[in-house]
Amino acid sequence: MTILKDISLKTYNTFGLDCIAKHFISIHDIKTLKTAIQEQKNNYMLIGGGSNMLLTQDIEELVIHLNLKGISIISENDDHVFIKVQAGENWHDFVLWTLKHNYGGLENLSLIPGNVGTAPIQNIGAYGVELKDVMDSCEALNTESLELETFMNSECQFEYRNSIFKKQKGKYVVCNVTFKLTKHNHVLHTSYGAITEQLDKMQVDNPSIQDVSKAVTAIRQSKLPDPKDIGNSGSFFKNPVISKSDFKKLQSNFPNIPGYIVSDKEIKVPAGWLIEKAGFKGKRFGEYGVHKKQALVLVNYGNAKGKDILKLAQLIQSTVNRIFGITIEAEVNII
């Protein structure tokens, strides 16, 4: 087990923040992962694709880069295929792999940054589809017992951008995920957001899963900056869920406020709309700011510090709360 010293994490986080890992190891197998966790006890930090974190300081403890690789079909029938994917596989690359093989279910989740291993933790979602809709099960290493445990979908306690793995932070390391995807008769989700409009632009009347993926990709590229060009972690904030009664009160002052029904009693409000109306969309503060096309995205223009981006996030939160009386929570992990 080779541990490296004083490694820059700039290429290991999509914000491109140049923090230093005092000790660093890239893990390619579960045996080494168990050894590293056992030797370090609780003195370590796990990273995958680095797409869901804001680094505000150098890391003193051991940084374990989870780099498990592999995609394999474990079973299939006439209608469905079950595919096991290791945690270190890039999410979008895997989505493209499924589309190449005409397996349906992940097309709406195209171009989401990060790796497969973090997908169940966040219950990632986009355009009307969440991970919980396509995941069969996953295997996670219990960091206390060092045993590999299987979690069926129903055992993961999935909620909006939440799961048992997030609720019990640090207890489990997701090592692989098994997906249940369709082989034909794909059910398309095109009513959410601007997918239908984009398909019309593409002059597609009878869309395939590949068409839906292209539409979602085009929409995301038109709104979201590529981390390779501008450092960011995608959506920085969660969309807040409020009561219907509170939403009606807000409508009296803000008639155009958008909302999506979550349940009989709750409405989801787009955080991007709140942030834009609060005046932050496109604002730049030297080396960091809010993206000009999507207010949900905070960006590093080159040499920002994580602490500066955190201060901006806190300013946005307090301003939105003052204007709308709504608390918006960070979706990324603050480290």
Sequence and secondary structure as in RCSB ss.txt:
>XXXX:A:sequence
MTILKDISLKTYNTFGLDCIAKHFISIHDIKTLKTAIQEQKNNYMLIGGGSNMLLTQDIEELVIHLNLKGISIIS
ENDDHVFIKVQAGENWHDFVLWTLKHNYGGLENLSLIPGNVGTAPIQNIGAYGVELKDVMDSCEALNTESLELET
FMNSECQFEYRNSIFKKQKGKYVVCNVTFKLTKHNHVLHTSYGAITEQLDKMQVDNPSIQDVSKAVTAIRQSKLP
DPKDIGNSGSFFKNPVISKSDFKKLQSNFPNIPGYIVSDKEIKVPAGWLIEKAGFKGKRFGEYGVHKKQALVLVN
YGNAKGKDILKLAQLIQSTVNRIFGITIEAEVNII
>XXXX:A:secstr
   EEEEE GGGSTT    EEEEEEEE SHHHHHHHHHHHTT EEEESSS SEE  S EEEEEEEE    EEEEE
E SSEEEEEEETTSBHHHHHHHHHHTT BS GGGTT  SBGGGHHHHT EETTEEGGGTEEEEEEEETTT  EEE
EEGGGS  BTTB HHHHTTTTEEEEEEEEEEESSS     SSTTHHHHHHHTT SS  HHHHHHHHHHHHHHHS 
 TTTSEE S  B   EEEHHHHHHHHHH TT   EE SSSEEE  HHHHHHHTT TT EETTEEE SS TT EEE
 SS  HHHHHHHHHHHHHHHHHHHS    BSSEE 
